[in-house]
Amino acid sequence: MVAVPDALFAHPRLAAVYDAFDGDRADLDAYLRLVEGVGARHVLDLGCGTGSLAVLLAGRGIRVTAVDPAAASLAIARAKPGAEQVDWHHGDATSLPDTAADLALMTGNAAQVFRTDDDWHTALRGLHNALRPGGRLAFETRQPAYRAWEEWAAEPPVTVRDVPGIGAVEQRFELTGVALPYVSFRFTYTFPDGAVVGSDSTLRFRDRAEVEHSLAACGFELLDVRDAPDRPGREYVFLAARPG
């Protein structure tokens, strides 16, 4: 069964403004270097969203299979220049195509949307099966000790972006709950025509030992745990392998 994504990704009006509020995505540079470093020629991008990384990789001659449960986000992705070079799939970790990929990626908060242990282990096993023997898995997850939610709550709650073809859109952020390992928040968007659309999200913050244990339980060999180069001390980047 395909997972039900948050409105932030699944609502057509929110998907259309997602990139405008997502920043310059400088974090993707680290993934480009990682792809080059492992010599991957076929990359599986799980939780590809609006396709920023998938299109970037495809433009560099990498074969990309991009998967996301939000049809609205995929519609935005498919409309981007160069999108025709990507193999797009509407689905989740339970319905991954048999790719035999060299490298599987989960960027952003993708690894933290799996709230239960069962869902997280199902995702890891699906990724394990989608990799070729010897293939790599890389993903990031926020370090709980950094307490990122405190930083989020201290930032100005309202942001306005002028979105091409839409106009000035207001985004309002609210931290709605902290009950570790879960952190919940709400985004509310107000559009030029007066429409107001909200999206509620919850992320699970797993510590390093918990992630390492889950990788081993799902058949992966841990290769490295790195600091996110653009956010040192805030996030772990895990690199694991399906044994060959």
CORSUL-V108975 format. One record per residue. N is the residue number from 1. RES is the residue in one letter. PHI is phi in whole degrees, -180 to 180 (999 if undefined). Layout:
n:N res:RES phi:PHI
n:N res:RES phi:PHI
This chain:
n:1 res:M phi:999
n:2 res:V phi:-72
n:3 res:A phi:-65
n:4 res:V phi:-94
n:5 res:P phi:-79
n:6 res:D phi:-65
n:7 res:A phi:-59
n:8 res:L phi:-52
n:9 res:F phi:-108
n:10 res:A phi:-96
n:11 res:H phi:-80
n:12 res:P phi:-55
n:13 res:R phi:-72
n:14 res:L phi:-77
n:15 res:A phi:-61
n:16 res:A phi:-69
n:17 res:V phi:-110
n:18 res:Y phi:-57
n:19 res:D phi:-62
n:20 res:A phi:-64
n:21 res:F phi:-100
n:22 res:D phi:-92
n:23 res:G phi:81
n:24 res:D phi:-85
n:25 res:R phi:55
n:26 res:A phi:-63
n:27 res:D phi:-64
n:28 res:L phi:-71
n:29 res:D phi:-59
n:30 res:A phi:-64
n:31 res:Y phi:-74
n:32 res:L phi:-62
n:33 res:R phi:-65
n:34 res:L phi:-65
n:35 res:V phi:-59
n:36 res:E phi:-66
n:37 res:G phi:-65
n:38 res:V phi:-94
n:39 res:G phi:67
n:40 res:A phi:-72
n:41 res:R phi:-108
n:42 res:H phi:-135
n:43 res:V phi:-116
n:44 res:L phi:-101
n:45 res:D phi:-109
n:46 res:L phi:-91
n:47 res:G phi:78
n:48 res:C phi:-70
n:49 res:G phi:60
n:50 res:T phi:-85
n:51 res:G phi:82
n:52 res:S phi:-59
n:53 res:L phi:-72
n:54 res:A phi:-59
n:55 res:V phi:-67
n:56 res:L phi:-61
n:57 res:L phi:-66
n:58 res:A phi:-60
n:59 res:G phi:-66
n:60 res:R phi:-101
n:61 res:G phi:86
n:62 res:I phi:-87
n:63 res:R phi:-75
n:64 res:V phi:-127
n:65 res:T phi:-110
n:66 res:A phi:-115
n:67 res:V phi:-128
n:68 res:D phi:-155
n:69 res:P phi:-82
n:70 res:A phi:-100
n:71 res:A phi:-63
n:72 res:A phi:-65
n:73 res:S phi:-66
n:74 res:L phi:-64
n:75 res:A phi:-63
n:76 res:I phi:-66
n:77 res:A phi:-61
n:78 res:R phi:-66
n:79 res:A phi:-90
n:80 res:K phi:-79
n:81 res:P phi:-57
n:82 res:G phi:87
n:83 res:A phi:-65
n:84 res:E phi:-66
n:85 res:Q phi:-86
n:86 res:V phi:-102
n:87 res:D phi:-93
n:88 res:W phi:-90
n:89 res:H phi:-136
n:90 res:H phi:-89
n:91 res:G phi:175
n:92 res:D phi:-139
n:93 res:A phi:-68
n:94 res:T phi:-86
n:95 res:S phi:-134
n:96 res:L phi:-68
n:97 res:P phi:-67
n:98 res:D phi:-79
n:99 res:T phi:-93
n:100 res:A phi:51
n:101 res:A phi:-71
n:102 res:D phi:-78
n:103 res:L phi:-149
n:104 res:A phi:-113
n:105 res:L phi:-126
n:106 res:M phi:-133
n:107 res:T phi:-102
n:108 res:G phi:60
n:109 res:N phi:-95
n:110 res:A phi:-56
n:111 res:A phi:-71
n:112 res:Q phi:-97
n:113 res:V phi:-80
n:114 res:F phi:-83
n:115 res:R phi:-82
n:116 res:T phi:-96
n:117 res:D phi:-62
n:118 res:D phi:-61
n:119 res:D phi:-64
n:120 res:W phi:-65
n:121 res:H phi:-67
n:122 res:T phi:-62
n:123 res:A phi:-63
n:124 res:L phi:-64
n:125 res:R phi:-67
n:126 res:G phi:-63
n:127 res:L phi:-68
n:128 res:H phi:-57
n:129 res:N phi:-70
n:130 res:A phi:-83
n:131 res:L phi:-92
n:132 res:R phi:-74
n:133 res:P phi:-56
n:134 res:G phi:90
n:135 res:G phi:-69
n:136 res:R phi:-108
n:137 res:L phi:-125
n:138 res:A phi:-135
n:139 res:F phi:-157
n:140 res:E phi:-115
n:141 res:T phi:-151
n:142 res:R phi:-71
n:143 res:Q phi:-74
n:144 res:P phi:-57
n:145 res:A phi:-63
n:146 res:Y phi:-74
n:147 res:R phi:57
n:148 res:A phi:-58
n:149 res:W phi:-63
n:150 res:E phi:-69
n:151 res:E phi:-67
n:152 res:W phi:-60
n:153 res:A phi:-67
n:154 res:A phi:-85
n:155 res:E phi:-78
n:156 res:P phi:-54
n:157 res:P phi:-75
n:158 res:V phi:-119
n:159 res:T phi:-129
n:160 res:V phi:-121
n:161 res:R phi:-125
n:162 res:D phi:-91
n:163 res:V phi:-94
n:164 res:P phi:-54
n:165 res:G phi:80
n:166 res:I phi:-122
n:167 res:G phi:111
n:168 res:A phi:-76
n:169 res:V phi:-118
n:170 res:E phi:-99
n:171 res:Q phi:-114
n:172 res:R phi:-117
n:173 res:F phi:-107
n:174 res:E phi:-142
n:175 res:L phi:-78
n:176 res:T phi:-105
n:177 res:G phi:-177
n:178 res:V phi:-129
n:179 res:A phi:-138
n:180 res:L phi:-49
n:181 res:P phi:-87
n:182 res:Y phi:-107
n:183 res:V phi:-129
n:184 res:S phi:-117
n:185 res:F phi:-155
n:186 res:R phi:-132
n:187 res:F phi:-107
n:188 res:T phi:-124
n:189 res:Y phi:-113
n:190 res:T phi:-116
n:191 res:F phi:-99
n:192 res:P phi:-57
n:193 res:D phi:-85
n:194 res:G phi:93
n:195 res:A phi:-66
n:196 res:V phi:-122
n:197 res:V phi:-130
n:198 res:G phi:-110
n:199 res:S phi:-145
n:200 res:D phi:-105
n:201 res:S phi:-134
n:202 res:T phi:-136
n:203 res:L phi:-113
n:204 res:R phi:-104
n:205 res:F phi:-100
n:206 res:R phi:-96
n:207 res:D phi:-82
n:208 res:R phi:-60
n:209 res:A phi:-62
n:210 res:E phi:-65
n:211 res:V phi:-67
n:212 res:E phi:-61
n:213 res:H phi:-63
n:214 res:S phi:-67
n:215 res:L phi:-63
n:216 res:A phi:-64
n:217 res:A phi:-65
n:218 res:C phi:-104
n:219 res:G phi:92
n:220 res:F phi:-95
n:221 res:E phi:-102
n:222 res:L phi:-74
n:223 res:L phi:-102
n:224 res:D phi:-165
n:225 res:V phi:-127
n:226 res:R phi:-113
n:227 res:D phi:-80
n:228 res:A phi:-65
n:229 res:P phi:-63
n:230 res:D phi:-92
n:231 res:R phi:-140
n:232 res:P phi:-59
n:233 res:G phi:80
n:234 res:R phi:-108
n:235 res:E phi:-138
n:236 res:Y phi:-96
n:237 res:V phi:-117
n:238 res:F phi:-96
n:239 res:L phi:-125
n:240 res:A phi:-132
n:241 res:A phi:-136
n:242 res:R phi:-80
n:243 res:P phi:-55
n:244 res:G phi:-91
